[in-house]
Amino acid sequence: MSMKDFISEIISRTRDEKAKLAEAVNAGTNVHSFEDYKYLVGKMDGLRLVLEIVDEILTEDEEE
């Protein structure tokens, strides 16, 4: 697997997981308390941050 394929796979899986979490929160799946809600929203925020970091790294590489 090339580095480009590896990074694309990370991005794809991260987006998929973020979408699953958003769907679960919207549907109320596994959200039995406010603590559960905060936990899921925190995971979504963490995945968003990962995508931003990867995007920044890729943008930096393009500029060089």
PDB file of N, CA, C and O in Angstrom, chain B, residues numbered from 101:
ATOM      1  N   MET B 101       0.846  -1.170   0.000  1.00  0.00           N
ATOM      2  CA  MET B 101       0.000   0.000   0.000  1.00  0.00           C
ATOM      3  C   MET B 101       0.893   1.235   0.000  1.00  0.00           C
ATOM      4  O   MET B 101       1.805   1.357   0.818  1.00  0.00           O
ATOM      5  N   SER B 102       0.624   2.132  -0.912  1.00  0.00           N
ATOM      6  CA  SER B 102       1.420   3.359  -0.992  1.00  0.00           C
ATOM      7  C   SER B 102       1.013   4.313   0.132  1.00  0.00           C
ATOM      8  O   SER B 102      -0.035   4.145   0.755  1.00  0.00           O
ATOM      9  N   MET B 103       1.844   5.299   0.378  1.00  0.00           N
ATOM     10  CA  MET B 103       1.563   6.293   1.421  1.00  0.00           C
ATOM     11  C   MET B 103       0.271   7.050   1.092  1.00  0.00           C
ATOM     12  O   MET B 103      -0.528   7.342   1.981  1.00  0.00           O
ATOM     13  N   LYS B 104       0.079   7.362  -0.182  1.00  0.00           N
ATOM     14  CA  LYS B 104      -1.132   8.083  -0.588  1.00  0.00           C
ATOM     15  C   LYS B 104      -2.375   7.247  -0.302  1.00  0.00           C
ATOM     16  O   LYS B 104      -3.375   7.769   0.190  1.00  0.00           O
ATOM     17  N   ASP B 105      -2.317   5.957  -0.608  1.00  0.00           N
ATOM     18  CA  ASP B 105      -3.439   5.065  -0.330  1.00  0.00           C
ATOM     19  C   ASP B 105      -3.683   4.948   1.169  1.00  0.00           C
ATOM     20  O   ASP B 105      -4.829   4.913   1.618  1.00  0.00           O
ATOM     21  N   PHE B 106      -2.606   4.890   1.936  1.00  0.00           N
ATOM     22  CA  PHE B 106      -2.697   4.789   3.388  1.00  0.00           C
ATOM     23  C   PHE B 106      -3.397   6.013   3.971  1.00  0.00           C
ATOM     24  O   PHE B 106      -4.299   5.884   4.799  1.00  0.00           O
ATOM     25  N   ILE B 107      -2.983   7.185   3.542  1.00  0.00           N
ATOM     26  CA  ILE B 107      -3.580   8.427   4.044  1.00  0.00           C
ATOM     27  C   ILE B 107      -5.033   8.539   3.609  1.00  0.00           C
ATOM     28  O   ILE B 107      -5.886   8.964   4.389  1.00  0.00           O
ATOM     29  N   SER B 108      -5.317   8.162   2.377  1.00  0.00           N
ATOM     30  CA  SER B 108      -6.704   8.179   1.894  1.00  0.00           C
ATOM     31  C   SER B 108      -7.580   7.253   2.722  1.00  0.00           C
ATOM     32  O   SER B 108      -8.727   7.584   3.021  1.00  0.00           O
ATOM     33  N   GLU B 109      -7.052   6.103   3.091  1.00  0.00           N
ATOM     34  CA  GLU B 109      -7.803   5.151   3.913  1.00  0.00           C
ATOM     35  C   GLU B 109      -8.066   5.719   5.296  1.00  0.00           C
ATOM     36  O   GLU B 109      -9.164   5.564   5.830  1.00  0.00           O
ATOM     37  N   ILE B 110      -7.077   6.371   5.881  1.00  0.00           N
ATOM     38  CA  ILE B 110      -7.265   6.998   7.196  1.00  0.00           C
ATOM     39  C   ILE B 110      -8.358   8.059   7.117  1.00  0.00           C
ATOM     40  O   ILE B 110      -9.243   8.108   7.971  1.00  0.00           O
ATOM     41  N   ILE B 111      -8.296   8.899   6.100  1.00  0.00           N
ATOM     42  CA  ILE B 111      -9.293   9.958   5.935  1.00  0.00           C
ATOM     43  C   ILE B 111     -10.682   9.352   5.756  1.00  0.00           C
ATOM     44  O   ILE B 111     -11.642   9.795   6.386  1.00  0.00           O
ATOM     45  N   SER B 112     -10.786   8.360   4.911  1.00  0.00           N
ATOM     46  CA  SER B 112     -12.078   7.730   4.639  1.00  0.00           C
ATOM     47  C   SER B 112     -12.675   7.089   5.889  1.00  0.00           C
ATOM     48  O   SER B 112     -13.853   7.283   6.188  1.00  0.00           O
ATOM     49  N   ARG B 113     -11.869   6.331   6.610  1.00  0.00           N
ATOM     50  CA  ARG B 113     -12.375   5.667   7.814  1.00  0.00           C
ATOM     51  C   ARG B 113     -12.741   6.668   8.904  1.00  0.00           C
ATOM     52  O   ARG B 113     -13.709   6.467   9.638  1.00  0.00           O
ATOM     53  N   THR B 114     -11.971   7.736   9.006  1.00  0.00           N
ATOM     54  CA  THR B 114     -12.258   8.768  10.008  1.00  0.00           C
ATOM     55  C   THR B 114     -13.573   9.468   9.684  1.00  0.00           C
ATOM     56  O   THR B 114     -14.389   9.701  10.575  1.00  0.00           O
ATOM     57  N   ARG B 115     -13.778   9.801   8.422  1.00  0.00           N
ATOM     58  CA  ARG B 115     -15.046  10.427   8.009  1.00  0.00           C
ATOM     59  C   ARG B 115     -16.226   9.493   8.242  1.00  0.00           C
ATOM     60  O   ARG B 115     -17.279   9.923   8.711  1.00  0.00           O
ATOM     61  N   ASP B 116     -16.051   8.216   7.914  1.00  0.00           N
ATOM     62  CA  ASP B 116     -17.119   7.241   8.121  1.00  0.00           C
ATOM     63  C   ASP B 116     -17.485   7.124   9.597  1.00  0.00           C
ATOM     64  O   ASP B 116     -18.664   7.108   9.950  1.00  0.00           O
ATOM     65  N   GLU B 117     -16.482   7.044  10.447  1.00  0.00           N
ATOM     66  CA  GLU B 117     -16.731   6.922  11.882  1.00  0.00           C
ATOM     67  C   GLU B 117     -17.408   8.178  12.422  1.00  0.00           C
ATOM     68  O   GLU B 117     -18.310   8.085  13.255  1.00  0.00           O
ATOM     69  N   LYS B 118     -16.989   9.330  11.964  1.00  0.00           N
ATOM     70  CA  LYS B 118     -17.595  10.591  12.396  1.00  0.00           C
ATOM     71  C   LYS B 118     -19.065  10.639  11.981  1.00  0.00           C
ATOM     72  O   LYS B 118     -19.917  11.080  12.753  1.00  0.00           O
ATOM     73  N   ALA B 119     -19.359  10.186  10.761  1.00  0.00           N
ATOM     74  CA  ALA B 119     -20.739  10.159  10.274  1.00  0.00           C
ATOM     75  C   ALA B 119     -21.589   9.182  11.091  1.00  0.00           C
ATOM     76  O   ALA B 119     -22.741   9.479  11.405  1.00  0.00           O
ATOM     77  N   LYS B 120     -21.030   8.026  11.436  1.00  0.00           N
ATOM     78  CA  LYS B 120     -21.756   7.049  12.258  1.00  0.00           C
ATOM     79  C   LYS B 120     -22.082   7.620  13.626  1.00  0.00           C
ATOM     80  O   LYS B 120     -23.185   7.439  14.141  1.00  0.00           O
ATOM     81  N   LEU B 121     -21.112   8.313  14.208  1.00  0.00           N
ATOM     82  CA  LEU B 121     -21.341   8.914  15.519  1.00  0.00           C
ATOM     83  C   LEU B 121     -22.411   9.995  15.450  1.00  0.00           C
ATOM     84  O   LEU B 121     -23.272  10.076  16.326  1.00  0.00           O
ATOM     85  N   ALA B 122     -22.360  10.825  14.412  1.00  0.00           N
ATOM     86  CA  ALA B 122     -23.361  11.882  14.250  1.00  0.00           C
ATOM     87  C   ALA B 122     -24.749  11.273  14.083  1.00  0.00           C
ATOM     88  O   ALA B 122     -25.723  11.779  14.641  1.00  0.00           O
ATOM     89  N   GLU B 123     -24.840  10.206  13.328  1.00  0.00           N
ATOM     90  CA  GLU B 123     -26.121   9.525  13.137  1.00  0.00           C
ATOM     91  C   GLU B 123     -26.630   8.948  14.457  1.00  0.00           C
ATOM     92  O   GLU B 123     -27.820   9.031  14.760  1.00  0.00           O
ATOM     93  N   ALA B 124     -25.733   8.371  15.227  1.00  0.00           N
ATOM     94  CA  ALA B 124     -26.117   7.795  16.515  1.00  0.00           C
ATOM     95  C   ALA B 124     -26.618   8.872  17.475  1.00  0.00           C
ATOM     96  O   ALA B 124     -27.602   8.671  18.186  1.00  0.00           O
ATOM     97  N   VAL B 125     -25.939  10.007  17.489  1.00  0.00           N
ATOM     98  CA  VAL B 125     -26.366  11.104  18.372  1.00  0.00           C
ATOM     99  C   VAL B 125     -27.722  11.637  17.927  1.00  0.00           C
ATOM    100  O   VAL B 125     -28.601  11.867  18.758  1.00  0.00           O
ATOM    101  N   ASN B 126     -27.898  11.834  16.634  1.00  0.00           N
ATOM    102  CA  ASN B 126     -29.167  12.352  16.130  1.00  0.00           C
ATOM    103  C   ASN B 126     -30.320  11.396  16.385  1.00  0.00           C
ATOM    104  O   ASN B 126     -31.438  11.833  16.656  1.00  0.00           O
ATOM    105  N   ALA B 127     -30.061  10.092  16.301  1.00  0.00           N
ATOM    106  CA  ALA B 127     -31.103   9.087  16.516  1.00  0.00           C
ATOM    107  C   ALA B 127     -31.286   8.761  17.999  1.00  0.00           C
ATOM    108  O   ALA B 127     -32.274   8.136  18.383  1.00  0.00           O
ATOM    109  N   GLY B 128     -30.346   9.180  18.814  1.00  0.00           N
ATOM    110  CA  GLY B 128     -30.411   8.881  20.234  1.00  0.00           C
ATOM    111  C   GLY B 128     -29.925   7.482  20.577  1.00  0.00           C
ATOM    112  O   GLY B 128     -30.147   6.999  21.687  1.00  0.00           O
ATOM    113  N   THR B 129     -29.257   6.823  19.618  1.00  0.00           N
ATOM    114  CA  THR B 129     -28.738   5.485  19.838  1.00  0.00           C
ATOM    115  C   THR B 129     -27.594   5.528  20.851  1.00  0.00           C
ATOM    116  O   THR B 129     -26.647   6.300  20.699  1.00  0.00           O
ATOM    117  N   ASN B 130     -27.691   4.698  21.879  1.00  0.00           N
ATOM    118  CA  ASN B 130     -26.672   4.623  22.940  1.00  0.00           C
ATOM    119  C   ASN B 130     -26.490   5.947  23.678  1.00  0.00           C
ATOM    120  O   ASN B 130     -25.428   6.209  24.243  1.00  0.00           O
ATOM    121  N   VAL B 131     -27.519   6.770  23.671  1.00  0.00           N
ATOM    122  CA  VAL B 131     -27.478   8.030  24.416  1.00  0.00           C
ATOM    123  C   VAL B 131     -28.535   7.921  25.513  1.00  0.00           C
ATOM    124  O   VAL B 131     -29.708   8.230  25.305  1.00  0.00           O
ATOM    125  N   HIS B 132     -28.089   7.475  26.681  1.00  0.00           N
ATOM    126  CA  HIS B 132     -29.009   7.260  27.794  1.00  0.00           C
ATOM    127  C   HIS B 132     -28.882   8.338  28.858  1.00  0.00           C
ATOM    128  O   HIS B 132     -29.673   8.395  29.800  1.00  0.00           O
ATOM    129  N   SER B 133     -27.875   9.192  28.695  1.00  0.00           N
ATOM    130  CA  SER B 133     -27.673  10.262  29.667  1.00  0.00           C
ATOM    131  C   SER B 133     -26.915  11.403  28.990  1.00  0.00           C
ATOM    132  O   SER B 133     -26.415  11.277  27.872  1.00  0.00           O
ATOM    133  N   PHE B 134     -26.852  12.497  29.698  1.00  0.00           N
ATOM    134  CA  PHE B 134     -26.099  13.636  29.176  1.00  0.00           C
ATOM    135  C   PHE B 134     -24.624  13.292  29.082  1.00  0.00           C
ATOM    136  O   PHE B 134     -23.925  13.797  28.203  1.00  0.00           O
ATOM    137  N   GLU B 135     -24.138  12.435  29.981  1.00  0.00           N
ATOM    138  CA  GLU B 135     -22.737  11.997  29.930  1.00  0.00           C
ATOM    139  C   GLU B 135     -22.458  11.213  28.646  1.00  0.00           C
ATOM    140  O   GLU B 135     -21.419  11.401  28.015  1.00  0.00           O
ATOM    141  N   ASP B 136     -23.384  10.336  28.264  1.00  0.00           N
ATOM    142  CA  ASP B 136     -23.242   9.590  27.004  1.00  0.00           C
ATOM    143  C   ASP B 136     -23.174  10.549  25.823  1.00  0.00           C
ATOM    144  O   ASP B 136     -22.348  10.397  24.922  1.00  0.00           O
ATOM    145  N   TYR B 137     -24.062  11.542  25.848  1.00  0.00           N
ATOM    146  CA  TYR B 137     -24.103  12.540  24.778  1.00  0.00           C
ATOM    147  C   TYR B 137     -22.772  13.288  24.688  1.00  0.00           C
ATOM    148  O   TYR B 137     -22.210  13.438  23.603  1.00  0.00           O
ATOM    149  N   LYS B 138     -22.278  13.751  25.825  1.00  0.00           N
ATOM    150  CA  LYS B 138     -21.010  14.492  25.830  1.00  0.00           C
ATOM    151  C   LYS B 138     -19.866  13.619  25.333  1.00  0.00           C
ATOM    152  O   LYS B 138     -18.982  14.098  24.623  1.00  0.00           O
ATOM    153  N   TYR B 139     -19.879  12.343  25.701  1.00  0.00           N
ATOM    154  CA  TYR B 139     -18.835  11.418  25.266  1.00  0.00           C
ATOM    155  C   TYR B 139     -18.841  11.277  23.741  1.00  0.00           C
ATOM    156  O   TYR B 139     -17.790  11.358  23.105  1.00  0.00           O
ATOM    157  N   LEU B 140     -20.014  11.070  23.162  1.00  0.00           N
ATOM    158  CA  LEU B 140     -20.110  10.903  21.706  1.00  0.00           C
ATOM    159  C   LEU B 140     -19.744  12.187  20.969  1.00  0.00           C
ATOM    160  O   LEU B 140     -19.054  12.148  19.950  1.00  0.00           O
ATOM    161  N   VAL B 141     -20.197  13.304  21.475  1.00  0.00           N
ATOM    162  CA  VAL B 141     -19.856  14.592  20.856  1.00  0.00           C
ATOM    163  C   VAL B 141     -18.353  14.844  20.964  1.00  0.00           C
ATOM    164  O   VAL B 141     -17.746  15.386  20.041  1.00  0.00           O
ATOM    165  N   GLY B 142     -17.757  14.455  22.079  1.00  0.00           N
ATOM    166  CA  GLY B 142     -16.308  14.595  22.242  1.00  0.00           C
ATOM    167  C   GLY B 142     -15.544  13.738  21.245  1.00  0.00           C
ATOM    168  O   GLY B 142     -14.534  14.175  20.694  1.00  0.00           O
ATOM    169  N   LYS B 143     -16.022  12.516  21.010  1.00  0.00           N
ATOM    170  CA  LYS B 143     -15.385  11.649  20.008  1.00  0.00           C
ATOM    171  C   LYS B 143     -15.504  12.273  18.614  1.00  0.00           C
ATOM    172  O   LYS B 143     -14.548  12.263  17.838  1.00  0.00           O
ATOM    173  N   MET B 144     -16.679  12.812  18.310  1.00  0.00           N
ATOM    174  CA  MET B 144     -16.861  13.455  16.998  1.00  0.00           C
ATOM    175  C   MET B 144     -15.923  14.641  16.848  1.00  0.00           C
ATOM    176  O   MET B 144     -15.348  14.848  15.780  1.00  0.00           O
ATOM    177  N   ASP B 145     -15.764  15.415  17.903  1.00  0.00           N
ATOM    178  CA  ASP B 145     -14.873  16.571  17.868  1.00  0.00           C
ATOM    179  C   ASP B 145     -13.425  16.133  17.680  1.00  0.00           C
ATOM    180  O   ASP B 145     -12.665  16.774  16.954  1.00  0.00           O
ATOM    181  N   GLY B 146     -13.049  15.044  18.336  1.00  0.00           N
ATOM    182  CA  GLY B 146     -11.696  14.509  18.176  1.00  0.00           C
ATOM    183  C   GLY B 146     -11.431  14.057  16.747  1.00  0.00           C
ATOM    184  O   GLY B 146     -10.355  14.305  16.202  1.00  0.00           O
ATOM    185  N   LEU B 147     -12.407  13.395  16.141  1.00  0.00           N
ATOM    186  CA  LEU B 147     -12.247  12.958  14.749  1.00  0.00           C
ATOM    187  C   LEU B 147     -12.177  14.160  13.808  1.00  0.00           C
ATOM    188  O   LEU B 147     -11.426  14.148  12.832  1.00  0.00           O
ATOM    189  N   ARG B 148     -12.964  15.202  14.105  1.00  0.00           N
ATOM    190  CA  ARG B 148     -12.906  16.427  13.303  1.00  0.00           C
ATOM    191  C   ARG B 148     -11.512  17.033  13.377  1.00  0.00           C
ATOM    192  O   ARG B 148     -10.967  17.493  12.374  1.00  0.00           O
ATOM    193  N   LEU B 149     -10.947  17.029  14.571  1.00  0.00           N
ATOM    194  CA  LEU B 149      -9.609  17.570  14.764  1.00  0.00           C
ATOM    195  C   LEU B 149      -8.573  16.766  13.982  1.00  0.00           C
ATOM    196  O   LEU B 149      -7.673  17.343  13.371  1.00  0.00           O
ATOM    197  N   VAL B 150      -8.694  15.443  13.997  1.00  0.00           N
ATOM    198  CA  VAL B 150      -7.777  14.592  13.226  1.00  0.00           C
ATOM    199  C   VAL B 150      -7.841  14.951  11.748  1.00  0.00           C
ATOM    200  O   VAL B 150      -6.805  15.085  11.096  1.00  0.00           O
ATOM    201  N   LEU B 151      -9.049  15.109  11.215  1.00  0.00           N
ATOM    202  CA  LEU B 151      -9.196  15.460   9.800  1.00  0.00           C
ATOM    203  C   LEU B 151      -8.570  16.826   9.498  1.00  0.00           C
ATOM    204  O   LEU B 151      -7.955  17.007   8.447  1.00  0.00           O
ATOM    205  N   GLU B 152      -8.725  17.777  10.408  1.00  0.00           N
ATOM    206  CA  GLU B 152      -8.110  19.094  10.225  1.00  0.00           C
ATOM    207  C   GLU B 152      -6.589  18.996  10.221  1.00  0.00           C
ATOM    208  O   GLU B 152      -5.928  19.634   9.401  1.00  0.00           O
ATOM    209  N   ILE B 153      -6.037  18.210  11.121  1.00  0.00           N
ATOM    210  CA  ILE B 153      -4.582  18.059  11.200  1.00  0.00           C
ATOM    211  C   ILE B 153      -4.046  17.411   9.930  1.00  0.00           C
ATOM    212  O   ILE B 153      -3.055  17.874   9.367  1.00  0.00           O
ATOM    213  N   VAL B 154      -4.691  16.349   9.482  1.00  0.00           N
ATOM    214  CA  VAL B 154      -4.253  15.681   8.252  1.00  0.00           C
ATOM    215  C   VAL B 154      -4.335  16.650   7.076  1.00  0.00           C
ATOM    216  O   VAL B 154      -3.431  16.696   6.241  1.00  0.00           O
ATOM    217  N   ASP B 155      -5.417  17.420   7.011  1.00  0.00           N
ATOM    218  CA  ASP B 155      -5.568  18.403   5.932  1.00  0.00           C
ATOM    219  C   ASP B 155      -4.460  19.448   5.979  1.00  0.00           C
ATOM    220  O   ASP B 155      -3.918  19.818   4.937  1.00  0.00           O
ATOM    221  N   GLU B 156      -4.117  19.925   7.166  1.00  0.00           N
ATOM    222  CA  GLU B 156      -3.034  20.905   7.308  1.00  0.00           C
ATOM    223  C   GLU B 156      -1.705  20.320   6.837  1.00  0.00           C
ATOM    224  O   GLU B 156      -0.940  20.985   6.137  1.00  0.00           O
ATOM    225  N   ILE B 157      -1.437  19.088   7.219  1.00  0.00           N
ATOM    226  CA  ILE B 157      -0.183  18.447   6.813  1.00  0.00           C
ATOM    227  C   ILE B 157      -0.132  18.297   5.301  1.00  0.00           C
ATOM    228  O   ILE B 157       0.893  18.576   4.679  1.00  0.00           O
ATOM    229  N   LEU B 158      -1.225  17.861   4.713  1.00  0.00           N
ATOM    230  CA  LEU B 158      -1.257  17.687   3.260  1.00  0.00           C
ATOM    231  C   LEU B 158      -1.127  19.036   2.533  1.00  0.00           C
ATOM    232  O   LEU B 158      -0.483  19.120   1.487  1.00  0.00           O
ATOM    233  N   THR B 159      -1.734  20.074   3.087  1.00  0.00           N
ATOM    234  CA  THR B 159      -1.619  21.404   2.493  1.00  0.00           C
ATOM    235  C   THR B 159      -0.201  21.918   2.581  1.00  0.00           C
ATOM    236  O   THR B 159       0.296  22.532   1.637  1.00  0.00           O
ATOM    237  N   GLU B 160       0.459  21.675   3.704  1.00  0.00           N
ATOM    238  CA  GLU B 160       1.857  22.092   3.869  1.00  0.00           C
ATOM    239  C   GLU B 160       2.754  21.400   2.838  1.00  0.00           C
ATOM    240  O   GLU B 160       3.644  22.025   2.261  1.00  0.00           O
ATOM    241  N   ASP B 161       2.510  20.105   2.612  1.00  0.00           N
ATOM    242  CA  ASP B 161       3.313  19.352   1.643  1.00  0.00           C
ATOM    243  C   ASP B 161       3.113  19.895   0.224  1.00  0.00           C
ATOM    244  O   ASP B 161       4.058  19.932  -0.563  1.00  0.00           O
ATOM    245  N   GLU B 162       1.881  20.317  -0.105  1.00  0.00           N
ATOM    246  CA  GLU B 162       1.620  20.854  -1.437  1.00  0.00           C
ATOM    247  C   GLU B 162       2.317  22.187  -1.654  1.00  0.00           C
ATOM    248  O   GLU B 162       2.733  22.499  -2.769  1.00  0.00           O
ATOM    249  N   GLU B 163       2.447  22.979  -0.586  1.00  0.00           N
ATOM    250  CA  GLU B 163       3.059  24.298  -0.690  1.00  0.00           C
ATOM    251  C   GLU B 163       4.570  24.218  -0.874  1.00  0.00           C
ATOM    252  O   GLU B 163       5.177  25.139  -1.421  1.00  0.00           O
ATOM    253  N   GLU B 164       5.175  23.139  -0.429  1.00  0.00           N
ATOM    254  CA  GLU B 164       6.643  23.012  -0.501  1.00  0.00           C
ATOM    255  C   GLU B 164       7.106  22.596  -1.841  1.00  0.00           C
ATOM    256  O   GLU B 164       8.308  22.446  -2.059  1.00  0.00           O
TER     257      GLU B 164
END
